Amino acid sequence: RNKYGYPDVHTVYNVTNSIILAYQAVQIDAPYDPNDIHISFSDISTPWTYGSSHDNITADPLLVDPAGHDYRLQPGSPCIDAGDPAGAPDPDGTRADLGYRPLDSSGIYAPRIISAGHITADTLMYAAGGPYRVTGDLTVDPGVTLTIAPGTTVFFDSGARLTVNGRLRALGTAQQPVRLTVTPGGGVWDGLHLLDTSEDNRIAWAIIEYGEGRYGTANPLDRAMVAVTNSSLLLEHSTLDHARYRRLRTVNSSLVVRYCLFTDMFGPSEPPLTNNHSEQIWGTNAPVGGQIIIEGNIFGTTKGHNDIIDLNGGSKAAGEPVPQIIGNVFLGGGDDALDLEGDFLIEGNIFQRFHKDPLYHTGEQGESNVISAGDSDLQGRHYVVARNVFYDVDHAVLVKDRSTLEFLNNTVVNVAAGKAAIYFDVVGDSAGAGRGAVVDSSIFWDVPVAFDLTVRPGAPAPELSVTNSILPQQWHAYGSGNTAEDPRLCDPAAGSFTLLPGSPALATGPNGLDRGALVPGGATITGEPEALTGATSATLTVGGAGITHYKYRLNDGPWSDECPVWQPLALTGLGDGAYTVYVLGKNYAGAWQSEAAATASKTWVVDTSRGWVRINEVLAINRQAVEHAGRWPDMIELFNPGAVAVSLAGMAMTDDPAEPEKFVFPYGVTIGPGQYLVLYADDRTDLPGIHLGFALDGDSDRVLLLDTAANGRTVLDSVEFGPQVPDLSIGRVGHDARWTLTVPTLGGPNRAARSGNPATLRINEWLADGQVRLVDDFLELYNPDPLPVPLEGLYLTDNPQTQPAKHRIGALSYVAGGGFVAFKADGQAEKGLHHLGFRISANQEWLALYDAQLRQIDKVLHFSQTTDYSQGRSPDGAAYPYAFFALPTPGASNAVPERIAALDAGLRITEVMYHPAEDADYEYVELKNVGAVPLELGGVRLSGGIEFSFPEMILAPGQYVLAVRDLGAFYHRYGPGANVAGQYSGNLDNSGEQIALQLPAPYDAAILRFQYSNLWYPQTAGQGRALASADPSLPPSAWSQPASWLPGVVDGGSPGRADGQSLAPQVIISEVLAHTDPPLVDAVELHNLTDEPIDITGWYLSDSLENL
């Protein structure tokens, strides 16, 4: 009887090849007999010896993860090969393991067998329960879900297929992908077929391989690894591999393929198995209400006559979905990347290395195109191609079969010789010619033939519009805004199509975008007011590559109705406060940006209560940029961005905080809202306009706008700048009114100037031991870029190993295009932004230039230096070895022009009358051309106690020229016979001082720099003699020595003549009759003091030195 007292049949229990883990493995209650339970060849937690039990163990079975329900055996488990030796072996033929999951001899678990048939109830395949082996065709019935969990592997025997009529959820993870593959041992399985299922089918983080199922037609080549028919599928983050036929086939299905890897169809030396049937994706359009999106995938290569994607779309006008191919990478092929029939959006892809394969069908007329656009029904499809890169291809786009193309913000580089980037017909491979193309904001570089408009006889010529693009000159007439300038792509061969600084494509595309492919998707917004404004209205422009419509909202307000992008976004009646506009863009396919990814404008604040004035533009080197009253003064612009007029009366302008009132605005000067005021930085108060009385230093300076004295002269605005570019200004631009290099627009809105690439800069010249040629050591940079280059934020150092950031170049510092900039290496950075915080050693050291992120731009090693000799690159920018230069040229080319070399070799100071006996006004400095060629003196300078710049004039070999203190006094004493260049400012110190004879700008080196003294020769110190050069051929370093000079041999000196040859007047005014009555007239009598006639033709007789 049993425990309830009822009669019971005698039962015997036999347990074998098992694992029993429990606190009490077996419990027997009376009246049951423990000898009826026979346990053999098992692992039990407590010993059991009843009945005929035998060969049991009580060891830890070493399960993988029992807490996680993974009951597989670990390698080394005592349960391996511990089963009944007389029983059935494991699948690999070895002795049976204990437990549910046997291992084979190599330590791999035998799959769970799933026979052919139907899955009629929701089923989970999970890693711990697998791997699984499907031995025949398996169908998931309608209404049933098959879930394949992360880490699960499902093997399919050769010829087996998984058909899903219900729902498939194969969702792995990056670390635990799902794997659908063929059973080891060879062959291929028949693939995965989603058939007539509109369920939410998803495959993610999966590896699908070795599938070659046959579908749809009697053609034995019509095979695919994954087929989607009248169904819906999201396939993402998956790898499709090892399939020689189509990897993915879609027919009348809604399909999204994202972030997948489609590996190469064939190996490097493997020929294609088929033509037209070995493609990555093939199919037809989605049904109305569905979608096809192929986004973010990587597509490996194909060979032969096989496209990467061969897809039929539909008609947007008929309400059919427009397939979207977005953000993919195509690695190459021998036919088309995209063979598309229907309306399509192709956006943000990278296409590279598509060339017609030698394995292409023999005799076929086709070409290899990245995009083959058109269909044989001649319905005239439309293709929007935006933001794509095409590199190293035969053709970018074939527009055929009466189709049209919008080609927007694309980059095409390296098209094969003799091939057209875009063309419109291939006789024998298209049913008709294309209708035309609109090309905008695209880059064609290294593209010998941008377009081929040739079509078959009788076909209309394609209509072509090309605007705002970079391409060969011959196509510029097809639109406006085109250029042939180098787009400055970073490194296309290495896959980098980034625009380098200075590219003509930067910010010159529509709505402020760049030209070319590397622009953001979605809507863009431009036209926001400045961050702080008094304006109560704003007109914004919405655009974006491929964007056709938009909706917007202001701050947290409601979304507007749909607007076309050609319609400006106008805002009026804005009160005080902060404003941000949010925009959603719609593309050609009708897809909207998500609200979470809405484009936000820059925020601005409206303040209508006040006006304010700022320094808005500064032109510090005005050579020929902006003329004023026939002159070219430095200029400063003020601007009032507020809503109320501002009076400047009593405010001040200065370039020196220690002199805050260099200029004070008089009463009555105001700036209205939105108005500009131009100030002239010179002392010409006789000319129209407001003149500040001080000029600007183009090497380094600052400008300050100060409040009234009553308000404490507080700084209202200021700007400090370093080296400037001649004829370019600095100004405030953009929403944040930031300072940058600008094209001079004094009195109007500022416009940023293009600037070049700092990475091209070179350390070009340095001087470490200057005495005569230059007082200060220097370090010069050369800019080989034809555009000016910003220097702000770069670093110079003489200790790159441990102090790469030793000196940071200051704000608003620039070097001209193809130009040079020299920094004084005096260790006194506080003196201005053109001074360095270190000196250059005359011994060996490194000099280096780094960018703002401390990445090296250039570095040079110099050894011991020679006094007054600079060292640098020859020619400019050249590599090592470096050259020494007897004439340092800071701020100019190391190649010295012949004119400058001639001046340096041939112009000398030969006589100095620094302390005349009678009157200081008789001072003069005499120079002589001691060389063999005529000298052009224009711009040669005298400096020290005196300042003089020679006018344009020629000094013949052996000829003298003079600069004098007082022209009238000199002519009174010496007559008009001397060659006088003009009158200098200042005076020569009677006790001695330094005089420098400098080359014309931009050359700052001195031909001579010497210090004379009144203690050398008493005859020259007020006793009537001049100081005369003892030997003009002496080296410049000797000219400060007394032995290099002698007292002149005649009293009064011999200006304009060799020493000792007096310039006493030979013709004098001997009598003047100044007041007469008729018949007498006023008269002047001249007297020749010599015994010989004197030709006075060309001499002047005048009553005014200003009007000879």
Buried (B, 14 or more C-beta within 10 A) or exposed (E): EEEEEEEEEEEEEEBBBBBBEEEEBBEEEEEBEEEBBBBBBBBBBEEBEBBEBEEBBEEEBBBBEEEEEBBBBBEEBBBBBBBBEEEEBBBEEBBBBBBEBBBBEEEEBBBBEBEEEBBEEBBEBBBBBBBBBBBBBBBBBEEBBBBBBBBBBBBBBEBBBBBBBBBBBBBBEEEEBBBBBBBEEEEBBBBBBBBEBBBEBBBBBBBBBBBBBBBEEEEEBBBBBBBBBBBBBBBBBBBBBBBBBBBBBBBBBBBBBBBBBBBBBBEEEEEBBBBBBBBBBBBBBBBEEBBBBBBBBBBBBBBBBBBBBBBBBBBBEEEBBBBBBBBBBBBBBBBBBBBBBBBBBBBBBBBBBBBBBEBBEEEEEBBBBBBBBBBEEBBBBBBBBBBBBBBBBBBBBBBBBBBBBBBBBBBBBBBBEEBBBBBBBBEEBBEBBBBBBBBBBBBBBEBEBBBBBBBEEEBEEBBBBBBBBBBBEEBBEBBEBBBBEBBBBBEBEEEEBEBBBBBBBBEBBBBBBBBBBBBEBBBBBBBBBBBBBBBBEBEBBBBBBBBBBBBBBBEEEEEBEEBEBEEEBEBEEBEEEEBBBBBBBBBBBBBBBEEEEBBEBBEBEBBBEEBBBBBBBBBBBBEEBBEBEEEBBBBBBBBBBBBBEBBBEBBBBBBEEEEBEBBBBEEEBBBEBBBBBBBBBBEBEEEEBBBBBBBBBBBBBBBBBBBBEEEEBEEBBBBBBBBBBBBBBBBBBEBEBEBBBBBBBBBEEBEBBBBBBBBBBBBBBBBBBBEBBBBBBBBBBBBBBBBBBBBBBBBBBBEBEEEBEBBBBBBBBBBBBBBBBBBBBBBBBEEBBBBBBBBBBBEEBBBBBBBEEEEEBBBBEBEEBEEBBBBBBBEBBBEEEBBEBBBBBBBBBBEBEEBBBBBBBBBBBBBBBBBBEEEBBBBBBBBBBBBEBBBBBEBBBBBBBBEBBBEEBEBEEEBBBBBBBBBEBBBEBBBBBBBBBBBBEBBBBBEBBBBBBBBBEBBBBBBBBBEBBBEBBEBBBBEBBBBBBBEBEBEBBEBBEEEBBBBBBBEBBBBBBEBEEBBBBBBEEEEEEEEEEEEEEEEEEEEEEEEEEEEEEEEEEEEEEEEE
